[in-house]
Amino acid sequence: MALSVAVRAARGRWARGLSSTVPPAGGTGGGTAGGTAGGTGDTIFALSSAPGRCGVAVIRASGPGSAGLLRSLTGTPGPPPPRVLALRRIRDPRSAETLDRGLVVWFPGPNSFTGEDCAELHVHGGPAVVSGVLQALGRLPGLRPAEPGEFTRRAFAHGKLDLTAAEGLRDLIAAETEAQRRQALRQMEGDLGRLYQRWSHALTQVGLTWGPPSAWVAPSPWVAPSTWVAPSPWVATSSGMILTPMSGTRPPGGLHRLQRG
């Protein structure tokens, strides 16, 4: 229960931080009707794929200005249908110069990674193309480059990820071996989070069923062993997990062995 309260408190602090930022200027808004999690805070963007020359680069945006930036960069009256890749000419909204032809996709909140309105631009991965699109986004009012980890932070603040899933996502990105990939994926999909939820539920039940302190029984030399209270099953389980902390640790660079002879 204490864990759940702490997580809710952290989400509340981060959500208040998002809502206290300056909303986008007129012309770049365009969140979905009916109210979404993307209705507060500013709009952030960043290169989501690996930097450097590549075939396809993915640029992601999140926030209430996501629909507006698609309109500005494609010259269309609105975003494409939700979760459908659409081929568009991507242009600089200031000069109307074509920067590239690529795919755009629109994720209205709350059905997105961050829980906010989101957009993605899939462009050719040449450095000049990526730089041109990022500079064009930076010139739109109400948009700013994302801070490191800010997309994941917003997903946590809007309840799309818990802390264990966020750690699993980090480990999945850094995974170098099949074992690391499998372990990180299990954690990202909620295995560890569900374990903690079971512990929280068990602790809550213990607190509700023990009764007043006068009814508690503690083992001591003055109390017969036959009257001791047996520990609940979760105690043995949690103790085993705590005593083996390395079992869930991902070696940072895998395991290295030096063989001589």
Backbone torsions as a table, in degrees:
resi	resn	phi	psi	omega
1	MET	NA	-42.0	178.6
2	ALA	-61.0	-39.0	178.0
3	LEU	-61.7	-45.6	-179.7
4	SER	-62.5	-41.0	179.1
5	VAL	-63.5	-42.3	-179.6
6	ALA	-63.9	-42.1	179.3
7	VAL	-64.2	-43.9	178.8
8	ARG	-62.3	-38.8	179.6
9	ALA	-65.2	-42.3	179.1
10	ALA	-64.1	-42.4	177.7
11	ARG	-60.8	-40.5	-180.0
12	GLY	-63.5	-42.2	179.2
13	ARG	-64.2	-44.1	-179.1
14	TRP	-68.9	-38.5	178.5
15	ALA	-64.7	-38.7	176.5
16	ARG	-65.1	-35.3	177.2
17	GLY	-64.4	-38.5	178.4
18	LEU	-67.3	-42.5	-175.6
19	SER	-73.0	-16.3	-178.5
20	SER	-86.3	-6.4	179.5
21	THR	-77.4	167.4	-175.0
22	VAL	-76.0	127.9	178.2
23	PRO	-69.9	158.7	-176.3
24	PRO	-65.3	151.7	179.1
25	ALA	-71.3	165.2	-178.5
26	GLY	-58.8	144.8	178.0
27	GLY	99.3	-19.6	-180.0
28	THR	-112.0	-0.4	178.4
29	GLY	-74.7	-160.3	179.1
30	GLY	126.9	33.8	175.6
31	GLY	-67.4	166.8	-177.1
32	THR	-72.7	153.8	177.3
33	ALA	-71.1	156.0	178.3
34	GLY	93.2	-3.7	175.3
35	GLY	82.7	122.7	177.3
36	THR	-129.5	171.0	175.8
37	ALA	-66.6	-17.6	178.7
38	GLY	-81.3	9.7	-176.8
39	GLY	-82.9	-6.4	178.9
40	THR	-124.2	157.1	177.8
41	GLY	85.2	176.6	179.4
42	ASP	-93.2	178.8	-178.8
43	THR	-106.4	128.5	-177.3
44	ILE	-112.9	156.2	176.7
45	PHE	-145.5	156.0	179.2
46	ALA	-167.4	159.5	170.6
47	LEU	-74.8	119.0	-177.3
48	SER	-91.8	-25.2	177.3
49	SER	-85.4	172.4	-177.5
50	ALA	-65.9	140.7	178.2
51	PRO	-68.7	159.9	-179.4
52	GLY	106.8	172.5	-176.7
53	ARG	-69.1	130.9	-179.5
54	CYS	-157.1	172.6	-179.1
55	GLY	-70.4	-46.2	-178.1
56	VAL	-133.9	131.7	174.7
57	ALA	-112.5	143.0	-179.1
58	VAL	-114.3	122.6	176.8
59	ILE	-111.6	125.3	-174.1
60	ARG	-113.7	145.3	174.5
61	ALA	-131.8	149.3	178.8
62	SER	-144.4	133.5	179.3
63	GLY	136.8	176.3	-174.5
64	PRO	-67.0	-14.8	179.1
65	GLY	-92.2	9.5	-175.1
66	SER	-64.9	-42.7	178.4
67	ALA	-65.9	-38.7	179.8
68	GLY	-64.2	-37.7	-179.9
69	LEU	-68.8	-32.9	175.3
70	LEU	-65.0	-41.2	176.9
71	ARG	-62.8	-43.4	-176.6
72	SER	-66.7	-40.4	-174.9
73	LEU	-85.5	-18.9	-178.9
74	THR	-109.3	-13.9	-180.0
75	GLY	71.6	19.6	179.8
76	THR	-100.7	157.5	-177.5
77	PRO	-69.4	-15.6	-179.3
78	GLY	-165.5	172.9	179.0
79	PRO	-71.8	163.1	175.8
80	PRO	-69.4	172.4	176.0
81	PRO	-56.0	146.9	-176.7
82	PRO	-56.8	137.5	173.8
83	ARG	59.2	30.5	177.3
84	VAL	-123.9	123.5	177.2
85	LEU	-70.5	130.8	-179.0
86	ALA	-128.7	133.6	178.0
87	LEU	-78.9	125.5	-178.1
88	ARG	-138.7	154.2	169.4
89	ARG	-84.4	122.0	-177.5
90	ILE	-98.9	125.5	-171.6
91	ARG	-130.1	162.2	173.1
92	ASP	-79.9	118.0	-175.9
93	PRO	-65.0	-19.7	-179.1
94	ARG	-81.3	-42.4	-177.3
95	SER	-107.2	-8.8	-175.9
96	ALA	65.4	12.7	177.4
97	GLU	-73.1	137.7	178.1
98	THR	-74.0	127.3	178.5
99	LEU	-95.2	-34.4	-177.7
100	ASP	-175.5	167.7	166.8
101	ARG	-112.6	123.6	-175.2
102	GLY	-151.0	-173.8	-179.3
103	LEU	-102.0	138.9	175.3
104	VAL	-123.1	149.1	179.7
105	VAL	-142.7	143.9	-172.4
106	TRP	-121.4	126.3	178.7
107	PHE	-119.8	94.2	177.6
108	PRO	-67.4	138.1	176.8
109	GLY	-71.4	156.1	6.8
110	PRO	-89.5	7.2	-177.0
111	ASN	-88.3	67.0	179.5
112	SER	-149.1	175.1	-178.3
113	PHE	-61.3	-44.3	-177.3
114	THR	-88.7	-13.4	-172.5
115	GLY	87.5	-6.4	176.9
116	GLU	-102.2	173.2	168.7
117	ASP	-61.5	132.1	-177.8
118	CYS	-133.1	154.6	174.8
119	ALA	-141.0	150.6	175.3
120	GLU	-131.4	143.2	174.2
121	LEU	-117.8	120.9	177.8
122	HIS	-104.7	104.5	-174.1
123	VAL	-120.4	169.5	174.8
124	HIS	-65.2	143.8	-168.1
125	GLY	-89.4	21.9	174.9
126	GLY	-70.1	144.6	-177.9
127	PRO	-56.6	-38.3	-178.5
128	ALA	-68.0	-38.1	179.4
129	VAL	-65.7	-50.1	-178.2
130	VAL	-61.2	-44.8	-179.9
131	SER	-62.5	-41.1	-179.8
132	GLY	-63.7	-42.3	-179.8
133	VAL	-68.2	-42.2	179.2
134	LEU	-63.4	-39.5	178.5
135	GLN	-66.9	-37.5	177.2
136	ALA	-64.4	-40.2	177.0
137	LEU	-64.2	-39.9	-178.4
138	GLY	-66.0	-21.1	179.2
139	ARG	-86.7	-9.0	178.1
140	LEU	-76.9	136.0	179.6
141	PRO	-65.9	138.8	177.0
142	GLY	88.5	-4.0	178.3
143	LEU	-106.9	148.1	175.8
144	ARG	-148.2	155.0	176.1
145	PRO	-63.3	142.7	179.7
146	ALA	-73.4	147.5	171.3
147	GLU	-78.2	158.9	178.7
148	PRO	-55.7	127.7	177.6
149	GLY	77.0	8.5	-173.4
150	GLU	-72.6	-31.7	176.6
151	PHE	-62.4	-44.9	179.1
152	THR	-66.4	-38.1	178.0
153	ARG	-61.0	-42.0	179.1
154	ARG	-67.7	-37.3	177.0
155	ALA	-61.5	-40.4	177.2
156	PHE	-66.4	-44.3	-177.9
157	ALA	-61.8	-30.2	-178.9
158	HIS	-97.9	12.6	174.0
159	GLY	77.7	14.9	178.5
160	LYS	-82.9	-24.1	178.0
161	LEU	-137.4	145.8	166.2
162	ASP	-97.0	179.3	-174.7
163	LEU	-64.9	-36.7	-179.8
164	THR	-69.0	-37.2	177.3
165	ALA	-67.0	-37.0	177.8
166	ALA	-64.0	-40.7	176.4
167	GLU	-65.3	-39.1	177.8
168	GLY	-62.7	-39.1	177.6
169	LEU	-63.3	-42.9	177.4
170	ARG	-60.1	-45.6	-178.7
171	ASP	-68.2	-33.3	178.8
172	LEU	-65.6	-40.3	178.2
173	ILE	-64.7	-35.1	-177.6
174	ALA	-89.8	-3.5	-174.8
175	ALA	-62.1	135.9	179.6
176	GLU	-117.1	-14.8	-178.8
177	THR	-126.5	165.2	178.1
178	GLU	-63.4	-39.4	179.4
179	ALA	-63.2	-42.4	178.0
180	GLN	-63.6	-41.4	-179.8
181	ARG	-62.8	-45.7	-178.9
182	ARG	-63.8	-43.4	-178.5
183	GLN	-65.5	-44.5	-179.2
184	ALA	-65.0	-37.8	-179.9
185	LEU	-67.0	-39.8	176.8
186	ARG	-60.7	-43.0	-179.3
187	GLN	-68.4	-39.9	-179.9
188	MET	-65.1	-31.9	-179.5
189	GLU	-84.7	2.0	168.0
190	GLY	108.0	7.4	-179.4
191	ASP	-58.3	-50.3	-178.3
192	LEU	-69.8	-38.4	178.3
193	GLY	-61.7	-40.7	178.6
194	ARG	-66.9	-35.7	176.5
195	LEU	-61.4	-46.1	179.7
196	TYR	-64.3	-35.6	177.5
197	GLN	-64.6	-38.6	177.4
198	ARG	-64.0	-42.4	177.0
199	TRP	-60.8	-45.7	-179.8
200	SER	-59.8	-42.6	179.1
201	HIS	-64.5	-42.4	-179.7
202	ALA	-63.6	-42.0	178.8
203	LEU	-63.8	-38.8	178.2
204	THR	-63.6	-42.6	179.3
205	GLN	-64.0	-39.6	178.5
206	VAL	-61.1	-43.7	-179.7
207	GLY	-64.2	-30.6	-178.3
208	LEU	-82.3	-24.5	-171.9
209	THR	-105.2	-10.4	-177.4
210	TRP	-70.4	-30.1	-179.1
211	GLY	83.9	-167.8	-177.7
212	PRO	-68.8	155.5	-179.3
213	PRO	-55.6	-29.3	-179.4
214	SER	-64.3	-17.8	-178.7
215	ALA	-94.3	-5.8	-178.1
216	TRP	-71.6	148.7	177.8
217	VAL	-123.9	121.8	179.8
218	ALA	-113.5	135.2	177.9
219	PRO	-66.5	131.7	177.1
220	SER	-157.8	167.6	179.3
221	PRO	-61.3	-18.9	-177.1
222	TRP	-95.1	2.9	179.9
223	VAL	-119.3	130.4	-178.7
224	ALA	-63.4	138.2	179.5
225	PRO	-55.0	-28.4	-178.5
226	SER	-66.5	-15.8	-178.8
227	THR	-102.2	0.3	179.7
228	TRP	-64.2	150.2	176.4
229	VAL	-90.2	123.2	-179.5
230	ALA	-70.5	139.8	178.8
231	PRO	-67.4	146.0	179.2
232	SER	-72.3	159.5	-176.0
233	PRO	-56.8	-32.5	-176.5
234	TRP	-66.3	-23.6	179.5
235	VAL	-64.4	-46.5	179.7
236	ALA	-63.6	-41.8	-179.4
237	THR	-64.3	-48.8	-178.2
238	SER	-66.1	-38.7	178.9
239	SER	-62.1	-41.6	178.5
240	GLY	-62.6	-40.3	178.9
241	MET	-66.9	-42.0	-178.7
242	ILE	-66.8	-35.9	-178.4
243	LEU	-76.0	-11.5	178.4
244	THR	-124.0	63.1	-175.6
245	PRO	-66.8	-27.0	-176.6
246	MET	-74.4	-12.8	-176.5
247	SER	-66.1	-24.1	-179.8
248	GLY	-108.6	15.8	-176.8
249	THR	-97.0	132.6	177.3
250	ARG	-89.5	119.5	176.1
251	PRO	-58.1	129.5	-173.1
252	PRO	-54.9	-41.9	-178.4
253	GLY	-121.9	27.2	-175.5
254	GLY	77.1	-168.4	179.3
255	LEU	-108.6	132.5	-178.8
256	HIS	-116.0	137.9	-179.7
257	ARG	-130.0	132.3	176.7
258	LEU	-100.6	122.6	-179.7
259	GLN	-115.4	122.3	-178.2
260	ARG	-121.2	155.6	176.8
261	GLY	136.8	NA	NA
